[in-house]
Amino acid sequence: MLLALTPLGKVAQARRSWVVSVTAYTAGGLISGALVAAVLGAAGSLVGARWDEAWAAVVLVAVGLAAAARELGRVPLPLPQMRRATRDAWARRWGHRRAAFAWGLDIGSFFTTWLTFAGACWFVLVLALSGDVGRACGLMAAYWVGRAAVVWIAPLLVPDAVITPRLPVAWEGLHRPLQVLHGATVVCGVAVLVVLAA
Amino acid sequence: MAGAAEAPLRLVHEAPLDAALARVRRRTAAATAAVAAGGVACGVVLVAFDPQLALLPVAFVLGWLNLVGL
């Protein structure tokens, strides 16, 4: 997806198409993410979950610390996920704009593609145990905007369109630092939840 | 013989490529550091204002850090 869209942002004649495509991608992810978050928030509200409930706080702190330990200390905990990436071939079938919307819907659905790091599981629990559809949708929107921001700035990160297919190679060396940062971010999130529950 | 003749050509092509990849890595690391620093700053301000809102920058940074999985 990123490899298909980024070159458009580097070619002056295709810049408009890139803006429309990335906007479609962002909108698609916001829509599917909101649906998933609404279901999670509604499910949490059915069981009376709230972040400041003692049992919910204990679950969130325990799962958050386990996820952080997995990423910071490389503790070999399994990460339940669908081992699947979105389909680059959609661009050939539907064109970039429609494909970008479909990529957004697909990746924004959260569970249908690779989760990358364990904090994603903790984040899903945070949404569900918020017990509130609005809060869950707000958090999912912030998550998706962060995820889509990478696609928006990707043309600034690559010096030219030719290098785009090598992006995964370039980022390979960043995997461990990003993993550590991910673990640290989950710890920060756990700290916020402790403040909320106190 | 063929291998010996091709080796210098491969190096000539790969040197600029390696430099470009290193530049992409540096730019990505700098952007990620800026996102993380911004997230911490927003989180600190928001936790004093309303702790529930402090989860928003946490969510944003977690979303950003998926970039290696894109």
Boltz contact constraints between the chains, C-beta under 6 A:
constraints:
  - contact:
      token1: [A, 2]
      token2: [B, 70]
      max_distance: 6.0
  - contact:
      token1: [A, 114]
      token2: [B, 69]
      max_distance: 6.0
  - contact:
      token1: [A, 116]
      token2: [B, 66]
      max_distance: 6.0
  - contact:
      token1: [A, 116]
      token2: [B, 69]
      max_distance: 6.0
  - contact:
      token1: [A, 119]
      token2: [B, 62]
      max_distance: 6.0
  - contact:
      token1: [A, 123]
      token2: [B, 62]
      max_distance: 6.0
  - contact:
      token1: [A, 139]
      token2: [B, 55]
      max_distance: 6.0
  - contact:
      token1: [A, 139]
      token2: [B, 59]
      max_distance: 6.0
  - contact:
      token1: [A, 142]
      token2: [B, 56]
      max_distance: 6.0
  - contact:
      token1: [A, 142]
      token2: [B, 59]
      max_distance: 6.0
  - contact:
      token1: [A, 142]
      token2: [B, 60]
      max_distance: 6.0
  - contact:
      token1: [A, 143]
      token2: [B, 59]
      max_distance: 6.0
  - contact:
      token1: [A, 143]
      token2: [B, 62]
      max_distance: 6.0
  - contact:
      token1: [A, 143]
      token2: [B, 63]
      max_distance: 6.0
  - contact:
      token1: [A, 146]
      token2: [B, 60]
      max_distance: 6.0
  - contact:
      token1: [A, 146]
      token2: [B, 63]
      max_distance: 6.0
  - contact:
      token1: [A, 146]
      token2: [B, 64]
      max_distance: 6.0
  - contact:
      token1: [A, 147]
      token2: [B, 63]
      max_distance: 6.0
  - contact:
      token1: [A, 147]
      token2: [B, 66]
      max_distance: 6.0
  - contact:
      token1: [A, 150]
      token2: [B, 67]
      max_distance: 6.0
  - contact:
      token1: [A, 157]
      token2: [B, 24]
      max_distance: 6.0
  - contact:
      token1: [A, 157]
      token2: [B, 27]
      max_distance: 6.0
  - contact:
      token1: [A, 157]
      token2: [B, 28]
      max_distance: 6.0
  - contact:
      token1: [A, 158]
      token2: [B, 24]
      max_distance: 6.0
  - contact:
      token1: [A, 159]
      token2: [B, 20]
      max_distance: 6.0
  - contact:
      token1: [A, 159]
      token2: [B, 23]
      max_distance: 6.0
  - contact:
      token1: [A, 163]
      token2: [B, 20]
      max_distance: 6.0
  - contact:
      token1: [A, 166]
      token2: [B, 21]
      max_distance: 6.0
  - contact:
      token1: [A, 170]
      token2: [B, 21]
      max_distance: 6.0
  - contact:
      token1: [A, 170]
      token2: [B, 24]
      max_distance: 6.0
  - contact:
      token1: [A, 170]
      token2: [B, 25]
      max_distance: 6.0
  - contact:
      token1: [A, 171]
      token2: [B, 68]
      max_distance: 6.0
  - contact:
      token1: [A, 173]
      token2: [B, 25]
      max_distance: 6.0
  - contact:
      token1: [A, 175]
      token2: [B, 68]
      max_distance: 6.0
  - contact:
      token1: [A, 178]
      token2: [B, 65]
      max_distance: 6.0
  - contact:
      token1: [A, 178]
      token2: [B, 68]
      max_distance: 6.0
  - contact:
      token1: [A, 181]
      token2: [B, 36]
      max_distance: 6.0
  - contact:
      token1: [A, 182]
      token2: [B, 65]
      max_distance: 6.0
  - contact:
      token1: [A, 185]
      token2: [B, 61]
      max_distance: 6.0
  - contact:
      token1: [A, 185]
      token2: [B, 62]
      max_distance: 6.0
  - contact:
      token1: [A, 188]
      token2: [B, 58]
      max_distance: 6.0
  - contact:
      token1: [A, 189]
      token2: [B, 58]
      max_distance: 6.0
  - contact:
      token1: [A, 192]
      token2: [B, 51]
      max_distance: 6.0
  - contact:
      token1: [A, 192]
      token2: [B, 54]
      max_distance: 6.0
  - contact:
      token1: [A, 192]
      token2: [B, 55]
      max_distance: 6.0
  - contact:
      token1: [A, 195]
      token2: [B, 51]
      max_distance: 6.0
  - contact:
      token1: [A, 196]
      token2: [B, 51]
      max_distance: 6.0
